[in-house]
Amino acid sequence: MNKIALAQINPIAGNIKFNSQKIIDCIKDAKQNGADMIIFPELALMGYPFGDIFIRHKSIITRQLKALEEITAQTSGITALVGFAEPTCDADKKPFYNSVAVMQNGKIINIARKRLLPNYSEFNDYRYFEPSKETPKIFELNGEKYGILVCEDSFNDKSFFKDDAIYSIDPVEELMRQNPDTLINCSCSPSRCAKEFIKNSLFSSIAKKYGVNYIYVNQVGYADNLSFDGTSRIYDKSGKLVLRAKTFEEDFVITSDLNGEINTLPTGMDKEIKPEEFSTEYKNDLDRTYKSIMFGIKEYFRKNGFKKAVLGLSGGLDSSICAVLLADALGKDNIWGISMPSRITSKESKDDAKILAENLGINFLEIPLADAIDPLKNMLNSAFKIIKTDKYEKSTTIENLQARLRATLLWSISNEHKQMLPIATSDKSEAYIGYATVNGDMSGGFAPIADVTKTKLFALGRFLNENRAQKNAIPQAVLEKPPGAELKINPKTGKTICAEEENMPYEFLDEIIWFVENKGYGFEDLLNHNFYYEKNHPITLEEKTEWINKFFRKSQFAVYKWHILPPSVVIDMHSINSVEYRQPIISCIN
């Protein structure tokens, strides 16, 4: 049996010099360790995703092909499988094939081209690639026969997906007619909620169904909202998992018998998360969520040259979670937490912000807003006497002024410090209904929790308090208090208005979001649906109708805010992140 190296690398989109050197270094290491073959991920030489850069900057393709020649020259005594963007050289076709070159002894002996091109969710392959019409030819190495699949080519097994199969052909089925001993899948597969269970079940099923070894090599890294977990692996002919690389880090694994170490996954990542029901029990995805976001933060800062972060600490849930994630990803000394209380900020919130900072050991500073707010209000009132305004009862001018002043302070602090980035702390529930201020709490260079709902954040906060080395870093009061921005007083109660008073219970809102994203529910579907929230909180039909109406009304006006969210990390099965979901700003969902 051949000795095989799995090169789970972390490329950078468009950086051909960096990527090719990494590939060459891995090939040299594999040769020094006596490997017969080394396998790289899909599009390893170009880096993925790459957007339109090689359409506008055509010289990148020239450099890529030159680099491919240089890599090929390094393959004396070894076989290497390298993913690259192959020009079609045909005006009647899309400009490229998504291909894997099989290199051996200084020559390219085979090229496998991707047949199934995903055009859903975050994928937009048809914009650039031509689907291959040819079944790849298998290649032999020391008497062993290998067939190559490129990511999506494995995802149309009709016996596995049944009615959900979306393509007319199954490349695995066609490839197996040539009787390979081993299937190799070169992949760039982002991490999403519930995805690992599906991949593991599918790959194991294919191996068992055809009685074939199955090798999966996946990219690791973070690129523009997508976190790639790596987690390359091998299954034997019975479908048993016999090797698994590390998750959320580069790995280089060599096996001489298609067996090896099975690295552990984030807790619960391999468990099935049922796609047909909503639950506020998130335990099987909390460890992955934590590690995926933390990995995304590390990658975004490292690859863009940032080293420090500054964020507003309100004493609330969102900023507390963000502070923990940032401290764990970048180191406590690289984080500045700024408390910016107004006159109506409660003492409890100010205390909670300070306690959190002390628990984490991050830098902390309090900058009161009162002295700055009053002059700004006076300036605006003078202007409004000239600019005739349609003053309405629920004007949010002063509330937004506070939020925007806080953002101004954070950006100013970051500007004064080299390699420091301000952080936006908005979450997914708020983003959906626009309960966030443009150029205020939405403002920042990175938004760690923009794809995490409020109920999941509460669960994540409890998880972090229980599972980090430092227990209970987040004050218990933060996990118990009703979320709210503390921007205005309720005249009836004399207390600051919480978010659920203005909108609806977050448990109810998050269930709406779940059914809209996963089931495509509309108004009537939701009205007839028995909400999880209703089991413990009886509500009238009028309340239910108003909350559902409010969701659609507010989300319609929030679309433009979705378009200006900072880079984030996609976490859920579905998202409003622009990398996945594209709704025109000028649109109407009645």
C-alpha positions as CSV (number, residue, x, y, z in Angstrom):
1,M,0.0,0.0,0.0
2,N,1.3,3.5,-0.9
3,K,2.5,5.9,1.8
4,I,0.3,9.0,1.5
5,A,0.5,12.5,2.9
6,L,-2.5,14.7,3.5
7,A,-1.6,18.3,3.3
8,Q,-4.3,20.3,5.1
9,I,-3.0,23.8,4.2
10,N,-4.2,27.3,4.8
11,P,-3.7,29.3,1.5
12,I,-4.4,33.0,0.8
13,A,-6.7,33.9,-2.1
14,G,-4.6,35.3,-5.0
15,N,-1.2,35.0,-3.2
16,I,0.3,32.6,-5.7
17,K,3.9,33.1,-4.3
18,F,2.8,32.3,-0.8
19,N,0.6,29.3,-1.8
20,S,3.0,27.7,-4.2
21,Q,5.9,27.9,-1.7
22,K,3.7,26.3,1.0
23,I,2.8,23.5,-1.5
24,I,6.5,23.0,-2.5
25,D,7.6,22.9,1.2
26,C,4.9,20.2,1.9
27,I,6.1,18.2,-1.1
28,K,9.7,18.3,0.2
29,D,8.6,17.2,3.6
30,A,6.6,14.4,2.1
31,K,9.6,13.2,0.1
32,Q,11.8,13.3,3.1
33,N,9.4,11.1,5.0
34,G,9.3,8.6,2.2
35,A,5.7,9.4,0.9
36,D,4.7,8.0,-2.4
37,M,1.9,10.6,-2.9
38,I,0.8,13.9,-1.4
39,I,-2.8,15.3,-1.7
40,F,-3.7,19.0,-1.4
41,P,-7.1,20.7,-1.2
42,E,-9.3,22.0,-4.0
43,L,-7.9,25.2,-5.6
44,A,-4.9,25.0,-3.2
45,L,-2.7,27.1,-5.6
46,M,-5.2,29.9,-6.1
47,G,-6.7,29.9,-2.6
48,Y,-10.5,29.9,-2.1
49,P,-12.8,31.8,-2.2
50,F,-11.2,34.3,-4.6
51,G,-14.2,36.3,-5.9
52,D,-13.5,38.2,-9.1
53,I,-9.8,38.8,-8.6
54,F,-8.6,36.6,-11.4
55,I,-11.2,37.9,-13.8
56,R,-10.0,41.5,-13.3
57,H,-6.3,40.7,-12.6
58,K,-5.5,38.3,-15.4
59,S,-1.8,38.3,-14.6
60,I,-2.6,36.2,-11.5
61,I,-3.6,33.3,-13.8
62,T,-0.3,33.6,-15.7
63,R,1.6,33.5,-12.4
64,Q,-0.5,30.6,-11.3
65,L,0.4,28.5,-14.4
66,K,4.0,29.4,-14.0
67,A,3.9,28.3,-10.4
68,L,2.2,25.1,-11.4
69,E,5.2,24.3,-13.6
70,E,7.6,25.0,-10.7
71,I,5.6,22.7,-8.5
72,T,5.6,20.0,-11.1
73,A,9.4,20.2,-11.3
74,Q,9.5,19.2,-7.6
75,T,7.7,15.9,-8.1
76,S,10.6,13.6,-8.9
77,G,10.0,10.4,-7.0
78,I,6.5,11.4,-5.7
79,T,3.0,11.9,-7.0
80,A,1.3,15.2,-6.0
81,L,-2.4,16.2,-6.4
82,V,-2.7,20.0,-6.6
83,G,-5.9,22.0,-7.1
84,F,-5.8,25.0,-9.4
85,A,-7.9,27.1,-11.8
86,E,-7.4,25.8,-15.3
87,P,-8.1,28.1,-18.2
88,T,-10.6,26.6,-20.6
89,C,-9.2,28.5,-23.6
90,D,-12.6,28.5,-25.2
91,A,-14.7,31.6,-25.9
92,D,-17.9,29.6,-25.8
93,K,-17.2,28.4,-22.2
94,K,-16.7,29.9,-18.8
95,P,-13.1,31.0,-18.4
96,F,-11.9,28.2,-16.1
97,Y,-12.2,24.6,-15.0
98,N,-11.9,23.8,-11.3
99,S,-9.2,21.2,-11.7
100,V,-6.8,19.0,-9.8
101,A,-3.5,18.2,-11.5
102,V,-1.8,14.9,-10.9
103,M,1.9,15.4,-11.1
104,Q,4.5,12.7,-11.2
105,N,8.2,12.7,-11.9
106,G,8.2,16.2,-13.2
107,K,5.2,15.8,-15.5
108,I,1.4,16.3,-15.2
109,I,0.0,12.9,-16.0
110,N,-3.7,13.5,-15.4
111,I,-6.1,16.4,-14.8
112,A,-9.4,15.9,-13.0
113,R,-12.0,18.6,-13.6
114,K,-14.9,19.3,-11.3
115,R,-18.3,18.2,-12.7
116,L,-20.8,19.5,-10.2
117,L,-20.7,23.2,-9.6
118,P,-22.6,24.4,-6.5
119,N,-24.6,27.6,-7.1
120,Y,-26.3,28.0,-3.7
121,S,-25.7,29.4,-0.3
122,E,-22.1,30.8,-0.2
123,F,-21.1,29.1,-3.5
124,N,-21.1,30.9,-6.8
125,D,-19.1,28.5,-9.0
126,Y,-21.0,29.1,-12.2
127,R,-19.8,32.7,-12.3
128,Y,-16.3,31.5,-13.1
129,F,-16.1,27.8,-13.8
130,E,-17.2,25.5,-16.7
131,P,-18.6,22.1,-15.5
132,S,-16.6,19.3,-16.9
133,K,-18.5,16.8,-19.1
134,E,-15.9,14.1,-18.9
135,T,-15.6,11.4,-16.2
136,P,-12.0,11.7,-14.8
137,K,-9.7,8.9,-15.7
138,I,-8.3,7.0,-12.8
139,F,-4.5,6.8,-12.3
140,E,-2.3,4.1,-11.0
141,L,0.5,4.2,-8.5
142,N,2.4,1.1,-7.6
143,G,-0.5,-1.1,-8.6
144,E,-3.1,0.9,-6.6
145,K,-5.9,2.6,-8.6
146,Y,-7.1,6.1,-7.6
147,G,-10.1,8.2,-8.7
148,I,-10.3,11.9,-8.0
149,L,-13.4,13.9,-7.0
150,V,-13.5,17.6,-6.5
151,C,-15.6,18.6,-3.4
152,E,-19.2,18.8,-4.7
153,D,-18.7,15.8,-7.0
154,S,-19.3,13.6,-3.9
155,F,-22.5,15.3,-2.9
156,N,-25.1,13.7,-5.2
157,D,-25.4,10.1,-4.0
158,K,-29.0,9.4,-4.7
159,S,-29.3,6.6,-2.2
160,F,-28.0,9.0,0.5
161,F,-29.8,12.2,-0.5
162,K,-32.9,10.5,-2.0
163,D,-35.3,13.2,-3.1
164,D,-32.8,16.0,-2.2
165,A,-30.3,15.1,-4.9
166,I,-30.0,18.2,-7.0
167,Y,-27.9,17.1,-10.0
168,S,-28.7,14.7,-12.9
169,I,-25.4,12.8,-12.6
170,D,-23.4,11.2,-9.8
171,P,-19.7,11.5,-10.5
172,V,-18.9,8.9,-7.8
173,E,-21.1,6.3,-9.5
174,E,-19.5,7.1,-12.9
175,L,-16.0,7.0,-11.5
176,M,-16.6,3.6,-9.8
177,R,-17.2,2.0,-13.2
178,Q,-13.4,2.1,-13.6
179,N,-13.0,0.1,-10.4
180,P,-10.6,2.3,-8.4
181,D,-9.3,1.0,-5.1
182,T,-9.5,4.5,-3.5
183,L,-11.5,7.6,-4.0
184,I,-9.8,11.0,-3.3
185,N,-11.9,14.1,-2.6
186,C,-10.0,17.4,-2.8
187,S,-12.2,19.9,-1.1
188,C,-12.8,23.5,0.1
189,S,-15.7,23.0,2.5
190,P,-16.6,25.8,5.0
191,S,-17.8,24.9,8.5
192,R,-21.5,25.3,9.1
193,C,-23.9,24.2,11.8
194,A,-24.8,20.5,11.3
195,K,-22.5,20.1,8.3
196,E,-19.9,17.7,9.9
197,F,-22.6,15.1,10.7
198,I,-23.8,15.2,7.1
199,K,-20.3,14.9,5.6
200,N,-19.2,12.1,7.9
201,S,-22.4,10.1,7.2
202,L,-22.1,10.7,3.4
203,F,-18.4,9.8,3.0
204,S,-18.8,6.7,5.2
205,S,-21.9,5.7,3.2
206,I,-20.0,6.0,-0.1
207,A,-17.0,4.0,1.1
208,K,-19.3,1.2,2.4
209,K,-21.6,1.3,-0.6
210,Y,-18.8,0.8,-3.1
211,G,-16.3,-1.1,-0.9
212,V,-13.7,1.5,-1.6
213,N,-11.2,3.5,0.5
214,Y,-12.2,7.2,0.7
215,I,-9.7,10.0,1.3
216,Y,-11.0,13.6,2.0
217,V,-8.5,16.5,2.1
218,N,-10.1,19.8,3.1
219,Q,-8.7,23.4,3.2
220,V,-8.3,25.1,6.5
221,G,-8.5,28.8,7.1
222,Y,-10.8,31.8,7.1
223,A,-11.7,34.0,4.2
224,D,-14.3,36.7,4.0
225,N,-17.0,35.4,6.4
226,L,-16.3,31.7,5.8
227,S,-14.4,29.5,8.3
228,F,-12.8,26.3,6.9
229,D,-12.3,23.7,9.5
230,G,-10.0,21.3,7.7
231,T,-10.8,18.0,9.5
232,S,-9.4,15.9,6.6
233,R,-10.0,12.2,7.0
234,I,-9.9,8.6,5.6
235,Y,-12.5,5.9,5.6
236,D,-11.7,2.2,4.9
237,K,-13.7,0.0,2.6
238,S,-16.3,-0.8,5.3
239,G,-17.0,2.9,5.8
240,K,-15.1,3.0,9.1
241,L,-13.4,6.3,10.0
242,V,-9.7,5.4,10.3
243,L,-7.9,8.7,10.3
244,R,-8.9,12.3,11.0
245,A,-6.7,15.4,10.9
246,K,-7.0,18.4,13.3
247,T,-9.9,20.9,13.2
248,F,-9.4,24.6,12.7
249,E,-5.6,24.4,12.2
250,E,-3.2,23.3,9.6
251,D,-2.1,19.7,9.6
252,F,0.3,17.5,7.8
253,V,-0.5,13.8,8.1
254,I,1.4,10.8,6.6
255,T,-0.1,7.3,6.6
256,S,1.4,4.1,5.2
257,D,-1.6,1.9,5.7
258,L,-4.5,4.4,5.4
259,N,-4.8,4.4,9.1
260,G,-3.7,6.9,11.8
261,E,-4.7,9.1,14.6
262,I,-8.3,10.2,14.9
263,N,-8.1,13.7,16.3
264,T,-11.0,14.9,18.4
265,L,-13.7,17.2,17.2
266,P,-15.2,20.2,19.0
267,T,-17.7,18.8,21.5
268,G,-20.9,17.8,19.7
269,M,-19.7,18.7,16.2
270,D,-20.3,15.1,15.0
271,K,-23.8,15.0,16.5
272,E,-26.9,15.2,14.3
273,I,-28.8,18.5,14.6
274,K,-32.3,17.8,13.4
275,P,-33.2,20.2,10.6
276,E,-36.9,20.0,11.1
277,E,-37.3,21.6,14.5
278,F,-36.3,24.7,16.5
279,S,-34.8,24.5,19.9
280,T,-33.0,26.8,22.3
281,E,-30.9,23.8,23.3
282,Y,-27.7,24.5,21.4
283,K,-25.3,22.3,23.3
284,N,-24.2,20.2,20.2
285,D,-23.0,23.4,18.4
286,L,-21.6,25.6,21.1
287,D,-18.0,24.3,21.1
288,R,-17.8,24.5,17.3
289,T,-19.4,28.0,17.3
290,Y,-16.8,29.2,19.9
291,K,-13.8,27.7,18.0
292,S,-15.1,28.7,14.6
293,I,-15.4,32.4,15.6
294,M,-12.2,32.4,17.6
295,F,-10.4,30.9,14.6
296,G,-12.0,33.5,12.3
297,I,-10.8,36.3,14.5
298,K,-7.3,34.9,14.6
299,E,-7.2,34.5,10.8
300,Y,-8.8,37.8,9.9
301,F,-6.4,39.7,12.1
302,R,-3.3,37.8,11.1
303,K,-3.9,37.8,7.4
304,N,-4.8,41.5,7.4
305,G,-1.9,42.6,9.6
306,F,-4.0,43.6,12.7
307,K,-2.8,42.7,16.2
308,K,-5.1,44.5,18.6
309,A,-8.8,45.1,19.1
310,V,-10.8,47.7,20.8
311,L,-14.5,47.3,21.7
312,G,-17.2,49.0,23.7
313,L,-18.0,47.2,27.0
314,S,-21.6,48.0,27.9
315,G,-22.0,45.4,30.6
316,G,-24.4,43.5,28.3
317,L,-24.4,40.1,26.7
318,D,-23.1,40.9,23.2
319,S,-20.1,42.9,24.2
320,S,-19.2,40.4,27.0
321,I,-19.2,37.5,24.6
322,C,-17.2,39.4,22.0
323,A,-14.6,40.3,24.7
324,V,-14.1,36.7,25.7
325,L,-13.7,35.6,22.1
326,L,-11.3,38.3,21.3
327,A,-9.2,37.7,24.5
328,D,-9.0,34.0,23.7
329,A,-8.1,34.6,20.0
330,L,-5.7,37.5,20.3
331,G,-4.4,37.4,23.9
332,K,-5.7,39.5,26.8
333,D,-3.0,42.1,26.5
334,N,-4.1,43.0,22.9
335,I,-7.7,43.9,23.9
336,W,-9.0,47.2,25.1
337,G,-12.5,47.3,26.5
338,I,-13.9,50.8,26.7
339,S,-16.9,51.5,29.0
340,M,-18.8,54.6,27.7
341,P,-21.7,55.2,30.1
342,S,-24.3,57.9,29.5
343,R,-26.3,59.6,32.3
344,I,-28.9,56.8,32.2
345,T,-26.5,53.9,32.2
346,S,-27.1,51.8,35.3
347,K,-24.5,51.3,38.0
348,E,-24.9,47.6,37.6
349,S,-24.0,47.8,33.9
350,K,-20.9,49.8,34.6
351,D,-19.9,47.4,37.3
352,D,-20.5,44.4,35.1
353,A,-18.3,45.8,32.3
354,K,-15.4,46.5,34.8
355,I,-15.7,43.1,36.5
356,L,-15.7,41.3,33.1
357,A,-12.5,43.2,32.1
358,E,-10.8,42.4,35.4
359,N,-11.8,38.7,35.1
360,L,-10.4,38.5,31.5
361,G,-7.3,40.6,32.4
362,I,-7.9,42.9,29.4
363,N,-7.1,46.6,29.3
364,F,-10.0,48.7,30.5
365,L,-11.0,52.4,30.4
366,E,-14.1,54.3,31.2
367,I,-15.0,57.3,29.1
368,P,-18.3,59.0,30.2
369,L,-20.4,60.4,27.4
370,A,-22.4,63.1,29.3
371,D,-20.0,66.0,28.7
372,A,-20.0,65.3,24.9
373,I,-23.7,64.5,24.5
374,D,-25.1,67.8,25.7
375,P,-23.1,70.1,23.3
376,L,-24.0,67.8,20.4
377,K,-27.7,67.9,21.4
378,N,-27.6,71.7,21.6
379,M,-25.9,71.9,18.1
380,L,-28.6,69.6,16.7
381,N,-31.5,71.6,18.3
382,S,-30.1,74.8,16.7
383,A,-29.9,73.0,13.3
384,F,-33.4,71.6,13.7
385,K,-34.8,75.1,14.1
386,I,-33.6,75.9,10.6
387,I,-34.0,72.4,9.0
388,K,-37.7,71.9,9.6
389,T,-38.1,68.3,10.9
390,D,-41.0,65.9,10.9
391,K,-40.6,65.4,14.6
392,Y,-42.4,62.2,15.6
393,E,-43.2,60.6,18.9
394,K,-40.7,57.7,18.6
395,S,-37.7,59.6,17.2
396,T,-34.5,57.8,17.8
397,T,-32.2,60.8,17.1
398,I,-30.7,61.1,20.6
399,E,-30.4,57.3,21.0
400,N,-28.6,57.0,17.8
401,L,-26.4,60.0,18.6
402,Q,-25.1,58.1,21.7
403,A,-24.4,54.9,19.7
404,R,-22.6,56.9,17.0
405,L,-20.6,58.8,19.5
406,R,-19.4,55.6,21.0
407,A,-18.4,54.3,17.6
408,T,-16.5,57.5,16.9
409,L,-14.5,57.1,20.1
410,L,-13.6,53.5,19.3
411,W,-12.6,54.4,15.7
412,S,-10.5,57.3,17.1
413,I,-8.7,55.0,19.5
414,S,-8.0,52.5,16.8
415,N,-6.7,55.3,14.5
416,E,-4.2,56.3,17.2
417,H,-2.8,52.8,17.5
418,K,-1.1,50.9,14.7
419,Q,-2.6,47.6,13.8
420,M,-5.7,48.1,16.1
421,L,-9.2,47.3,14.8
422,P,-12.6,48.4,16.4
423,I,-15.1,45.6,16.9
424,A,-18.8,45.7,16.0
425,T,-20.8,43.8,18.6
426,S,-24.2,43.4,16.9
427,D,-25.8,39.9,16.9
428,K,-28.0,38.1,14.3
429,S,-31.3,38.7,16.1
430,E,-30.7,42.4,16.2
431,A,-29.5,42.5,12.6
432,Y,-32.6,40.7,11.3
433,I,-34.9,43.5,12.5
434,G,-32.5,46.4,12.2
435,Y,-32.3,46.9,16.0
436,A,-28.8,48.3,15.6
437,T,-27.4,51.7,14.7
438,V,-25.7,52.4,11.4
439,N,-22.3,54.0,12.2
440,G,-23.1,53.1,15.8
441,D,-23.0,49.6,17.4
442,M,-22.9,48.1,13.8
443,S,-19.7,50.0,13.1
444,G,-16.4,48.2,13.2
445,G,-13.8,46.4,11.2
446,F,-15.0,43.0,12.2
447,A,-18.3,41.6,13.7
448,P,-17.6,38.3,15.5
449,I,-21.2,37.4,16.5
450,A,-23.2,38.8,13.6
451,D,-24.4,35.3,12.6
452,V,-25.3,34.2,16.2
453,T,-28.8,34.7,17.5
454,K,-29.5,36.1,21.0
455,T,-30.8,32.8,22.5
456,K,-27.7,31.0,21.2
457,L,-25.5,33.8,22.7
458,F,-27.0,33.2,26.1
459,A,-26.3,29.5,25.8
460,L,-22.8,30.3,24.5
461,G,-22.2,32.6,27.5
462,R,-23.1,29.8,29.9
463,F,-20.9,27.4,27.9
464,L,-17.9,29.7,28.1
465,N,-18.3,30.2,31.8
466,E,-18.4,26.4,32.4
467,N,-15.8,25.2,29.8
468,R,-13.0,27.8,29.6
469,A,-10.0,27.3,31.8
470,Q,-11.0,30.4,33.7
471,K,-14.5,29.7,35.0
472,N,-17.3,32.3,35.2
473,A,-15.4,35.1,33.5
474,I,-18.8,36.6,32.4
475,P,-20.6,38.0,35.4
476,Q,-23.8,36.0,36.2
477,A,-25.8,39.2,36.2
478,V,-25.0,39.6,32.5
479,L,-26.5,36.2,31.7
480,E,-29.6,37.0,33.7
481,K,-30.5,40.6,32.9
482,P,-32.9,41.4,29.9
483,P,-30.8,42.7,27.0
484,G,-31.1,46.4,26.2
485,A,-29.0,49.3,25.0
486,E,-29.9,51.6,27.9
487,L,-30.4,54.5,25.5
488,K,-33.8,55.8,26.8
489,I,-36.1,55.7,29.9
490,N,-39.5,54.3,30.0
491,P,-41.6,57.2,31.4
492,K,-44.1,54.7,32.9
493,T,-41.5,52.7,34.9
494,G,-38.6,55.2,35.2
495,K,-36.3,52.4,34.1
496,T,-34.3,52.0,30.9
497,I,-36.3,50.2,28.1
498,C,-35.1,46.7,27.3
499,A,-35.0,45.3,23.8
500,E,-37.9,42.9,24.2
501,E,-40.2,45.7,25.3
502,E,-39.6,47.4,22.0
503,N,-39.6,44.3,19.8
504,M,-40.7,40.9,21.1
505,P,-39.3,38.1,23.3
506,Y,-36.0,36.9,21.8
507,E,-37.0,33.3,22.1
508,F,-40.0,34.1,19.8
509,L,-38.0,36.2,17.4
510,D,-35.2,33.6,17.0
511,E,-37.8,30.9,16.2
512,I,-39.2,33.1,13.5
513,I,-35.7,33.6,12.1
514,W,-35.1,29.8,12.2
515,F,-38.3,28.9,10.3
516,V,-37.8,31.7,7.8
517,E,-34.3,30.5,7.1
518,N,-34.8,26.8,7.2
519,K,-38.4,26.3,6.1
520,G,-39.1,29.4,4.1
521,Y,-42.2,30.2,6.3
522,G,-44.3,33.2,5.5
523,F,-46.8,35.1,7.6
524,E,-49.7,32.5,7.5
525,D,-47.3,29.6,8.2
526,L,-45.9,31.4,11.3
527,L,-49.3,32.4,12.5
528,N,-50.5,28.8,12.3
529,H,-47.3,27.4,13.9
530,N,-47.2,26.5,17.6
531,F,-44.2,28.3,18.8
532,Y,-41.8,26.8,21.4
533,Y,-42.2,30.1,23.3
534,E,-46.0,29.5,23.6
535,K,-45.5,26.3,25.5
536,N,-44.4,28.2,28.6
537,H,-45.7,31.7,27.9
538,P,-49.4,31.9,26.9
539,I,-49.9,34.7,24.4
540,T,-53.0,36.1,22.7
541,L,-53.6,35.8,19.0
542,E,-53.4,39.6,18.8
543,E,-49.9,39.5,20.4
544,K,-48.7,36.8,18.1
545,T,-50.1,38.5,15.0
546,E,-48.4,41.8,16.0
547,W,-45.0,40.2,16.7
548,I,-45.0,38.4,13.3
549,N,-46.1,41.5,11.5
550,K,-43.4,43.5,13.3
551,F,-40.8,41.0,12.3
552,F,-41.6,41.3,8.6
553,R,-42.1,45.1,8.8
554,K,-38.8,45.6,10.6
555,S,-36.8,43.1,8.6
556,Q,-38.0,44.8,5.3
557,F,-36.5,48.1,6.4
558,A,-33.3,46.4,7.8
559,V,-32.1,45.0,4.4
560,Y,-29.9,48.0,3.7
561,K,-28.2,47.4,7.1
562,W,-27.5,43.8,6.2
563,H,-25.5,45.0,3.2
564,I,-23.2,47.1,5.4
565,L,-22.4,44.7,8.1
566,P,-18.7,44.3,8.7
567,P,-16.9,41.0,7.9
568,S,-18.1,38.2,10.2
569,V,-18.0,34.4,10.6
570,V,-21.0,32.5,9.1
571,I,-22.1,30.1,11.8
572,D,-25.7,28.9,11.2
573,M,-27.0,26.6,8.5
574,H,-28.4,29.7,6.8
575,S,-27.6,33.4,7.2
576,I,-28.3,36.9,6.0
577,N,-24.6,37.4,5.6
578,S,-24.0,38.8,2.1
579,V,-21.7,35.9,1.3
580,E,-24.7,33.7,1.3
581,Y,-28.0,35.7,1.1
582,R,-28.5,38.4,-1.5
583,Q,-31.8,40.3,-1.1
584,P,-32.2,43.6,-3.1
585,I,-32.4,46.6,-0.8
586,I,-35.3,47.8,-3.0
587,S,-37.6,44.9,-2.6
588,C,-40.8,44.0,-0.9
589,I,-41.9,40.9,0.9
590,N,-45.6,41.5,1.6
